[in-house]
Amino acid sequence: MTNFNPNLDAITGDANIAARLLIEYLRQYADFKRITHTDLAAAAGMKRSSVSRLLSGRFDPRLRTFLKIAGALNLHLELAERTGCDK
C-alpha cells in the first residue's frame, strides 16, 4: 500500500480529479489497514455516515475534513516542490 503514488502533475488543471485520487487513497489505505468506517469516524471525531459518504465519493470534503480522516489513519499531507517545472 505504501507504493500508491498518483501522478498529480498530470492533472494539475483539474482539482476535482486530484481530490478524488486523494480520497481514493484514504479509502484504500483504510481497507488495507482493515479499519472500519465506524472506527475511523470515532478516531476522527466524525459521524460514521459522514465518513462513509466521503470515502464513497458522494461528498466533496473541505480540507479540514480530509485532514481529520488522514490524521485518524495516522497519515499526513506533505507538499513538495515539483522538480523540472518552469512554472
Secondary structure, DSSP 4 states (H G I P E B T S, - for coil): -TT----GGGGTT-HHHHHHHHHHHHHHHHHHTT--HHHHHHHHTS-HHHHHHHHHTSS---HHHHHHHHHHTT------PPTT---
